[in-house]
């Protein structure tokens, strides 16, 4: 048996639950997209460092930092730093997401002697 004061309370509760789920989605979805973009920036840094190291080792022609910048741009990021130390190339890439600058660094070169 319901009283007159209880009529419609289930609808209100359902509406509150839907609103809470929607609010949570608006917070969580951009977070997960940001994590995905961060992984892409990291992958772009890895690829740029590997491409630069190939050039530094003489496998491919060109300038290591120019090639690294090209590879970073192809992956939707911007090369912000490039350091060549012999055959070792260290790069930093950035990309913007929701007004934030996501940055990743990577180093590539030949393996150290004595490692498996």
N, C-alpha and C positions, 0 to 999 in steps of 0.2 A: 504494500500500500504506500503510495507516495502522497506527500503533502503538496500544497500549492507552491510552497517555496522551493521545492526540489525540481519543478518542471523546467526543462531546458538546461539543467546543470551538466548533463552528459555531453550535450553539444558544445558547451563552453569548455569543458575539459578536453574534448577532442580537438577543438580549435587551438587550445593552448599547447597541446602535444605537437600538432602539426607546425605551429609557429616556432616551437623550440627546436624541432628537427631542421626547419628551414634556416634558423639562425645559426645553428651548429654547422650546417652545410656551407653557409657563407663564410665561416671562419676556417673550416678544415680544408675545403677544396683548394683555395689559393695556397695554403701551406704545402699540400702535396704537389701542386704544380711547381711551386718554388723549389722543392726538393728535386723534381725532375729536371728543371732548368739548371740547377747546381750540378747535377750529374752530367748534363750535356756540356757545361762549361769545363768540367774536369776532363771529360773525354776529348774535347777540343784541344785542351792544353797538352794532353798526352800525345795526340796525333801531331800537333805542331812541333813538339819537342822531338818526336821520332823523325819527322820529315827533316827538321834542321840537322839532326845528328847524321842522317843519311848523306846530306850535302857536305857536312863537315868531314865525314869519312871518305868522301870522294865517290860515293855510290851514285849520286845524282849531281848534275851540274848546277851551279848558281851560288847565291849567297845564302848561308843558313838562315839568317833572320828574315830575309825577304821571302824565302820559301815558307818559313814558319808563319809569317804574317798572312800569306796567301792561304795556307791550310786553315788557320784560325778563322779567317774571314769566310771560307767555304763552310765552316761549321757554325756560322752565325755568331761568332765572338770577335773581340778586338784584341790584338796582341798589344800588351802594355809594357812588357819588358822582354828582352832577349839578351842572353849572355852566352858567348861562345868561349870555352876554355879548352883549346885543343880539339879533341873529338867529342867533348861533352857540351851539350846545349841545354840551357835552362831557360824556360819561357814562363811568362805569366799572361793569362787571358782574362778578360772581363766580359760580362754581359749584363744588361739591365733587366730587372723584373720588378714591376710595381714600384718603380722609383728607387729600388735598391740596386746596388752594384755588387754582383756576385763575381768573385775572383777565385782563380785556381792557378797553381803553379805546377810545373812538371819538369823533370830532368831526364835526359836520355843520352846514351853514349854506349861505348863498348863495355862489356862486362869486366869487372876487376879481375886481375890475375889471381888465380888460386881459389876462385869460387866455382861451385858446381852449378 
